[in-house]
Amino acid sequence: MDDLWAFLTSVKHAEFEACEAEKTLFGKAEVSVYKEARDVVCFDERGLWSPGNRSFYNTYRWKREASGAIHLYRKRFEGDGWTLLACFVQDNKGLWVSREPHLCGEDCYQASLEKDGANLVLKWTIRGPKKSITVEVRYSSA
């Protein structure tokens, strides 16, 4: 877990690929990292989706728990609240997986984290009555 935490504190860039049916979007973002506390790291992501060059902005909070779990929150656009997206725990193969799905309306979000060379890969699978989306985020420190 210490290696993962050290990597999170050094992230500078993110690349995204979101696939739904036959449509794929790509994104790139600069990531500003700041520590809120000893075991809390926040990401401010600013980037562009293509095609279309649509800008986006997200704020995430990563919180390391004494139990060994890592919680991922997203800052809500309205108000000062945070929404818990995933509680990652390490499985017997060393992969970080969400302990339980995040439910948003009728949609179910599952996530995993995995170190891949010089990148940390966050994968989302989103399923619902009108959604079947996969999102891959590749965080890098270079």
Secondary structure as GFF3:
##gff-version 3
##sequence-region A 1 142
A	DSSP	alpha_helix	2	8	.	.	.	ID=ss1
A	DSSP	beta_strand	13	20	.	.	.	ID=ss2
A	DSSP	beta_strand	23	37	.	.	.	ID=ss3
A	DSSP	beta_strand	40	50	.	.	.	ID=ss4
A	DSSP	beta_strand	54	64	.	.	.	ID=ss5
A	DSSP	beta_strand	70	75	.	.	.	ID=ss6
A	DSSP	beta_strand	82	90	.	.	.	ID=ss7
A	DSSP	beta_strand	96	98	.	.	.	ID=ss8
A	DSSP	beta_strand	102	104	.	.	.	ID=ss9
A	DSSP	beta_strand	107	116	.	.	.	ID=ss10
A	DSSP	beta_strand	119	128	.	.	.	ID=ss11
A	DSSP	beta_strand	131	140	.	.	.	ID=ss12
###
